[in-house]
């Protein structure tokens, strides 16, 4: 079961459980049971979980996966206009552009200060013993307003 379906199902189950606890809480107050105030807390928490689960299922967007792209973790993000990702050492020149497209597709524009974000894919290449140099393999510019890629340039390996 995928995450969106799990969230949708759990929201329904939690909502029905909250309704059941609400009925049980009502019975507890009418019958003057000693645990009636504890049931108020259980009911409130279950309803809160149902609402939270529903809200997360509505707002969740799965990550973009591009064919031919490799996983490149983001190593720097200034929150405004620059994101840098680390390419694996075994990256092929053909995988640079799909990896950049995948990084651009997974960029969340909310809260960024500028209209454009530059995404760079870098690789650390050894220079000498214990010393390496970052080499930019490619970069793409993405509009945070439209979400479209504006420009892409690759430099290849080396």
C-alpha positions as a Python dict, from the first residue, in 0.01 Angstrom:
ca = {
    (1, 'X'): (0, 0, 0),
    (2, 'X'): (141, 338, -99),
    (3, 'X'): (157, 636, 136),
    (4, 'X'): (-132, 843, -8),
    (5, 'X'): (-367, 544, 13),
    (6, 'X'): (-250, 464, 367),
    (7, 'X'): (-315, 823, 476),
    (8, 'X'): (-660, 821, 316),
    (9, 'X'): (-752, 491, 481),
    (10, 'X'): (-614, 588, 821),
    (11, 'X'): (-806, 918, 816),
    (12, 'X'): (-1131, 726, 765),
    (13, 'X'): (-1056, 470, 1033),
    (14, 'X'): (-953, 738, 1280),
    (15, 'X'): (-1265, 942, 1207),
    (16, 'X'): (-1490, 642, 1273),
    (17, 'X'): (-1291, 561, 1588),
    (18, 'X'): (-1332, 921, 1704),
    (19, 'X'): (-1705, 898, 1648),
    (20, 'X'): (-1717, 571, 1842),
    (21, 'X'): (-1522, 724, 2128),
    (22, 'X'): (-1754, 1026, 2125),
    (23, 'X'): (-2057, 798, 2164),
    (24, 'X'): (-1879, 605, 2441),
    (25, 'X'): (-1790, 934, 2612),
    (26, 'X'): (-2155, 1041, 2597),
    (27, 'X'): (-2261, 712, 2755),
    (28, 'X'): (-1992, 754, 3021),
    (29, 'X'): (-2126, 1098, 3117),
    (30, 'X'): (-2486, 976, 3131),
    (31, 'X'): (-2387, 673, 3341),
    (32, 'X'): (-2145, 885, 3554),
    (33, 'X'): (-1854, 647, 3498),
    (34, 'X'): (-1525, 736, 3664),
    (35, 'X'): (-1326, 729, 3340),
    (36, 'X'): (-1550, 977, 3154),
    (37, 'X'): (-1293, 1258, 3164),
    (38, 'X'): (-1021, 1027, 3034),
    (39, 'X'): (-1251, 937, 2748),
    (40, 'X'): (-1280, 1308, 2663),
    (41, 'X'): (-903, 1316, 2613),
    (42, 'X'): (-899, 995, 2409),
    (43, 'X'): (-1184, 1122, 2192),
    (44, 'X'): (-1021, 1461, 2137),
    (45, 'X'): (-687, 1304, 2048),
    (46, 'X'): (-844, 1054, 1806),
    (47, 'X'): (-1039, 1329, 1628),
    (48, 'X'): (-723, 1541, 1611),
    (49, 'X'): (-534, 1249, 1455),
    (50, 'X'): (-812, 1198, 1201),
    (51, 'X'): (-809, 1564, 1099),
    (52, 'X'): (-429, 1574, 1082),
    (53, 'X'): (-413, 1256, 876),
    (54, 'X'): (-677, 1388, 636),
    (55, 'X'): (-497, 1725, 600),
    (56, 'X'): (-165, 1554, 530),
    (57, 'X'): (-324, 1322, 271),
    (58, 'X'): (-469, 1625, 90),
    (59, 'X'): (-141, 1819, 88),
    (60, 'X'): (99, 1528, 16),
    (61, 'X'): (269, 1524, -323),
    (62, 'X'): (485, 1222, -406),
    (63, 'X'): (841, 1287, -523),
    (64, 'X'): (910, 1320, -896),
    (65, 'X'): (1101, 1030, -1049),
    (66, 'X'): (1270, 1079, -1387),
    (67, 'X'): (1391, 782, -1593),
    (68, 'X'): (1769, 766, -1607),
    (69, 'X'): (1819, 993, -1307),
    (70, 'X'): (2039, 898, -1016),
    (71, 'X'): (1983, 984, -652),
    (72, 'X'): (2171, 1304, -571),
    (73, 'X'): (2133, 1435, -215),
    (74, 'X'): (2108, 1810, -166),
    (75, 'X'): (2419, 1931, 17),
    (76, 'X'): (2346, 2306, 15),
    (77, 'X'): (2032, 2515, -9),
    (78, 'X'): (2043, 2885, 75),
    (79, 'X'): (1662, 2903, 77),
    (80, 'X'): (1651, 3173, -187),
    (81, 'X'): (1810, 3109, -524),
    (82, 'X'): (2072, 2831, -505),
    (83, 'X'): (2054, 2456, -448),
    (84, 'X'): (2360, 2231, -481),
    (85, 'X'): (2335, 1851, -503),
    (86, 'X'): (2615, 1595, -476),
    (87, 'X'): (2648, 1359, -773),
    (88, 'X'): (2771, 1005, -709),
    (89, 'X'): (3125, 930, -821),
    (90, 'X'): (3002, 675, -1074),
    (91, 'X'): (2768, 911, -1263),
    (92, 'X'): (2755, 877, -1640),
    (93, 'X'): (2741, 1190, -1858),
    (94, 'X'): (2400, 1073, -1990),
    (95, 'X'): (2255, 1074, -1636),
    (96, 'X'): (2339, 1438, -1560),
    (97, 'X'): (2043, 1598, -1740),
    (98, 'X'): (1778, 1354, -1604),
    (99, 'X'): (1921, 1398, -1253),
    (100, 'X'): (1894, 1775, -1285),
    (101, 'X'): (1536, 1738, -1412),
    (102, 'X'): (1450, 1518, -1113),
    (103, 'X'): (1603, 1767, -870),
    (104, 'X'): (1408, 2050, -1037),
    (105, 'X'): (1085, 1852, -1019),
    (106, 'X'): (1130, 1785, -648),
    (107, 'X'): (1208, 2148, -562),
    (108, 'X'): (943, 2300, -338),
    (109, 'X'): (902, 2668, -429),
    (110, 'X'): (725, 2785, -114),
    (111, 'X'): (911, 3037, 98),
    (112, 'X'): (1185, 3116, -153),
    (113, 'X'): (1286, 3480, -186),
    (114, 'X'): (1349, 3494, -560),
    (115, 'X'): (1162, 3411, -878),
    (116, 'X'): (1434, 3177, -1006),
    (117, 'X'): (1639, 2903, -842),
    (118, 'X'): (1966, 2769, -982),
    (119, 'X'): (2018, 2398, -918),
    (120, 'X'): (2375, 2276, -954),
    (121, 'X'): (2495, 1918, -969),
    (122, 'X'): (2849, 1885, -843),
    (123, 'X'): (3098, 1607, -794),
    (124, 'X'): (3402, 1594, -572),
    (125, 'X'): (3704, 1485, -773),
    (126, 'X'): (4035, 1400, -604),
    (127, 'X'): (4322, 1640, -672),
    (128, 'X'): (4587, 1482, -451),
    (129, 'X'): (4607, 1266, -140),
    (130, 'X'): (4340, 1385, 105),
    (131, 'X'): (4236, 1679, -115),
    (132, 'X'): (3942, 1703, -351),
    (133, 'X'): (3793, 1974, -567),
    (134, 'X'): (3423, 2034, -641),
    (135, 'X'): (3345, 2022, -1013),
    (136, 'X'): (3010, 2147, -1143),
    (137, 'X'): (2871, 1884, -1383),
    (138, 'X'): (2561, 2078, -1481),
    (139, 'X'): (2309, 2332, -1371),
    (140, 'X'): (1949, 2420, -1439),
    (141, 'X'): (1742, 2727, -1365),
    (142, 'X'): (1385, 2681, -1245),
    (143, 'X'): (1110, 2941, -1210),
    (144, 'X'): (953, 2928, -865),
    (145, 'X'): (646, 3105, -1001),
    (146, 'X'): (556, 2858, -1277),
    (147, 'X'): (770, 2559, -1176),
    (148, 'X'): (907, 2534, -1532),
    (149, 'X'): (1272, 2481, -1620),
    (150, 'X'): (1413, 2795, -1779),
    (151, 'X'): (1760, 2678, -1886),
    (152, 'X'): (1980, 2372, -1848),
    (153, 'X'): (2351, 2339, -1918),
    (154, 'X'): (2572, 2034, -1869),
    (155, 'X'): (2947, 2025, -1866),
    (156, 'X'): (2990, 1649, -1861),
    (157, 'X'): (3260, 1474, -1662),
    (158, 'X'): (3612, 1589, -1637),
}
